[in-house]
Amino acid sequence: MYIFVKRPLLVFFVLFTFGIPVISNAQIYKTRPVTALLGAFDDEVKLLEQSVKKAKKHTIHGIQFTTGELNGRQVVIALTGVGKVNAAMTTTLALQTFRPSEVVFTGIAGGINPELLPGDIVIGKETSHHDFGYITFQKQATRQTRNPITGEFNPDFFPADSGLLSKTLTAVSKVTLEPTSASRRAPRVITGRIVTGDVFVSSAEKVAQLRTDFGADATEMEGAAVAQVCWQQQVPCIVIRSLSDKADSNAREDMLNFVKVAARNSAALVVELVGLLK
């Protein structure tokens, strides 16, 4: 018995299997003048939704999206839920349905950089998965994810879009942030490295490991998944995280105490950024 396979499919199979890049235009879509604003927690997303003018609700495969105008810019806002799978699913639906020209992921995180405190903000110059890794067919250990469309390795760290990063830094100079009750100084804002994993980090030992192995400044549970989807679909993306805790043994208690302040700071910066995108 013979099985005949169309040549393009066979070529793609061979190239993908052996890690040879495949050129594809499937990643590019015609954008609309809309900014997607995504967040994992209600505290983060509701603050943005409350500021939207002419808001309309859309339910797509059970996920609720809010469209309207925010600070002069058309936006689509959605709650992703916690974790990488939820974040990737919601991001994909947002891209497919609303075709935004950029994606901003915002919300709270645990601080890894010892100089940072709850209420401070880390703008993700780079974002990476800290819980991903495997052995290639060439028996090489790697932390790089692979693009399923082209077969190419994605970068270890997904870079923020340079234009969004520049505008975010401009927005920082225009916004007033709120200190937490535990801090005696004004909140700091840095550009840094954010790492993502499907685990809530609440261990000084894990904090030290993430700082040593990744040079991380903050850790959370969604950002790299969003960044990966956007990288593979060639959509500009930036991750902005406001610290609610220091990811140590007090992380759960601190998060509950400071989540609202952290969410307000994150939302304030995002609103200012959106105004620069119109």
C-alpha positions in Angstrom: 0.0 0.0 0.0 1.3 3.4 -1.0 0.4 6.7 0.7 0.8 9.7 -1.5 1.5 13.1 0.2 1.2 16.4 -1.6 4.7 17.8 -2.0 4.2 21.1 -0.1 2.9 19.3 2.9 5.9 16.8 2.7 8.4 19.7 2.4 6.9 21.5 5.4 7.0 18.2 7.5 10.7 17.7 6.6 11.7 21.3 7.3 9.8 21.5 10.6 10.9 18.1 11.8 14.6 18.9 11.3 14.4 22.4 12.5 14.9 24.2 9.2 13.1 27.6 9.1 9.9 27.7 7.1 8.9 31.1 5.6 5.3 31.8 6.2 3.0 34.9 5.9 0.3 33.3 8.1 1.5 35.4 11.0 0.7 38.8 9.6 -2.9 40.3 9.7 -4.2 43.7 8.7 -4.4 45.7 11.9 -7.1 48.1 13.1 -6.4 51.3 15.1 -7.2 49.5 18.4 -5.0 48.7 21.4 -5.6 45.5 23.3 -5.3 45.9 27.1 -5.1 42.5 29.0 -4.8 41.7 32.6 -5.1 38.6 34.8 -7.0 39.9 37.9 -10.3 41.8 38.3 -8.6 44.6 40.3 -6.4 45.4 37.3 -9.0 45.1 34.5 -12.0 46.8 36.2 -10.0 50.0 36.8 -9.5 50.2 33.0 -13.0 49.3 32.1 -14.4 52.0 34.4 -12.5 54.6 32.4 -13.8 53.5 29.0 -16.3 55.7 27.2 -19.0 54.3 24.9 -18.2 50.8 26.3 -19.7 47.7 24.6 -19.5 44.2 25.9 -18.6 41.2 23.6 -18.6 37.6 24.7 -16.4 35.3 22.5 -16.2 31.7 23.4 -17.2 32.6 27.0 -14.5 35.3 27.4 -15.9 38.9 27.9 -14.2 41.7 26.0 -15.0 45.4 26.5 -14.5 47.8 23.6 -14.7 51.6 23.6 -12.6 54.7 23.9 -9.9 55.2 26.6 -8.0 58.5 26.8 -8.7 59.2 23.1 -7.7 55.7 21.8 -10.0 52.9 20.8 -9.3 49.9 23.0 -10.4 46.3 23.7 -10.0 45.2 27.3 -10.2 41.6 28.6 -9.6 39.6 31.8 -7.4 36.7 30.9 -7.5 34.8 34.2 -4.5 33.4 36.0 -1.8 31.3 34.3 -0.1 30.9 30.9 -2.8 28.9 29.1 -5.6 31.3 30.0 -3.5 34.3 29.0 -2.5 32.7 25.7 -6.1 31.7 24.9 -7.5 35.2 25.6 -4.7 36.9 23.7 -5.3 34.7 20.7 -9.0 35.4 20.7 -8.3 39.2 21.0 -5.9 39.1 18.0 -8.2 37.0 15.9 -11.4 39.0 16.6 -10.3 42.6 17.1 -7.0 42.7 15.2 -5.3 45.2 17.5 -2.2 47.1 16.4 -0.5 46.4 19.7 -1.0 44.5 23.0 -0.3 45.8 26.5 -0.4 43.3 29.3 -0.7 44.8 32.7 -1.1 43.9 36.3 0.6 42.8 39.5 3.8 40.8 40.1 6.2 39.6 42.7 9.4 41.6 43.1 12.7 39.7 42.5 15.1 42.7 42.4 16.0 43.3 46.1 16.0 47.1 45.5 12.3 47.1 44.6 9.3 47.4 47.0 5.5 46.8 46.6 4.0 49.7 44.6 7.1 49.9 42.3 6.7 49.1 38.6 8.8 47.0 36.3 8.4 47.7 32.6 9.3 44.5 30.8 12.2 45.2 28.5 12.4 41.4 28.2 10.1 38.7 29.2 10.8 34.9 29.5 9.4 31.6 30.7 11.2 30.5 33.8 9.5 27.0 33.9 10.1 25.9 30.3 12.9 23.7 29.0 13.5 20.5 27.1 16.1 18.5 25.2 16.3 18.9 21.4 16.8 16.0 19.0 20.4 17.1 18.9 20.5 16.4 22.6 21.0 20.1 23.5 19.2 21.6 26.5 17.3 24.7 25.7 14.8 27.1 27.4 13.7 28.4 24.0 10.2 27.8 22.8 9.6 27.0 19.2 7.4 28.8 16.7 4.8 26.2 15.5 4.3 28.1 12.2 7.9 28.5 11.1 9.6 25.8 13.2 12.2 28.4 14.3 13.3 28.8 17.9 11.9 31.8 19.6 14.3 34.0 21.5 15.1 33.1 25.1 13.7 36.5 26.2 10.9 38.2 24.2 11.9 41.8 23.7 9.3 44.6 24.2 8.4 46.5 21.1 10.8 49.4 21.0 8.1 51.9 20.1 5.9 50.8 22.9 8.8 50.9 25.3 9.7 54.4 24.3 6.1 55.6 24.8 5.8 53.9 28.1 8.9 55.7 29.4 7.3 58.9 28.2 4.1 58.0 30.1 6.1 57.4 33.2 7.2 61.0 33.3 3.6 62.2 33.2 2.0 59.9 35.7 1.7 60.2 39.5 2.0 56.8 41.3 0.8 56.0 44.8 3.1 54.6 47.5 2.0 51.7 49.7 1.7 52.0 53.4 4.9 49.9 53.7 7.1 52.3 51.7 8.5 55.6 52.8 9.5 56.7 49.4 7.8 57.4 46.1 7.3 54.3 43.8 10.2 53.5 41.5 9.8 52.6 37.9 12.5 50.6 36.1 12.8 48.8 32.8 13.9 45.2 33.5 13.4 41.5 33.0 10.2 39.8 33.9 9.9 36.0 34.2 6.8 33.9 33.9 5.8 30.6 35.3 2.7 28.6 36.2 3.4 28.9 39.9 2.9 31.6 42.5 6.4 32.3 43.9 6.5 32.7 47.6 10.0 31.5 48.5 13.2 33.4 49.2 15.2 30.5 47.8 13.2 30.6 44.5 13.6 34.4 44.4 17.4 33.9 44.7 17.4 31.3 41.9 15.4 33.5 39.5 17.7 36.4 40.2 20.8 34.3 39.6 19.6 32.2 36.6 17.6 34.8 34.8 18.6 38.2 36.1 14.9 38.7 36.9 13.4 41.8 38.4 9.9 40.5 38.7 8.0 37.3 38.4 4.4 36.6 37.5 2.2 33.9 35.7 1.1 35.3 32.3 3.4 37.8 30.6 5.7 35.5 28.6 2.7 33.6 27.2 1.2 36.8 25.9 4.6 38.0 24.6 5.1 34.7 22.8 1.8 34.7 21.1 2.4 38.3 20.0 6.0 37.5 18.9 4.8 34.6 16.7 2.0 36.7 15.3 4.3 39.8 14.8 2.1 42.0 16.9 3.9 44.7 19.0 3.6 43.9 22.7 4.8 45.2 26.1 4.3 43.8 29.6 4.0 46.3 32.5 3.9 44.9 36.1 3.3 46.7 39.4 4.7 44.9 42.4 2.3 43.7 45.1 4.9 41.7 47.0 8.5 40.5 47.1 7.7 36.9 46.2 9.1 35.7 49.5 7.4 33.8 52.4 5.2 36.9 53.1 4.1 37.1 49.5 0.5 36.0 50.0 -0.2 38.3 52.8 1.6 41.2 51.1 -0.3 40.7 47.9 -3.6 40.9 49.7 -2.5 44.0 51.5 -1.1 45.9 48.5 -2.9 44.5 45.5 -5.2 47.5 45.1 -2.4 50.1 45.3 -0.4 48.0 42.8 -3.4 47.7 40.5 -4.1 51.5 40.6 -0.5 52.3 39.8 -0.5 49.8 36.9 -3.8 51.2 35.5 -2.7 54.8 35.9 0.5 54.1 33.8 -1.5 52.2 31.2 -4.1 55.0 30.8 -1.3 57.5 30.3 0.4 55.2 27.7 -2.8 54.7 25.8 -3.2 58.5 25.4 0.2 58.5 23.6 -0.9 55.9 21.1 -3.9 57.8 19.7 
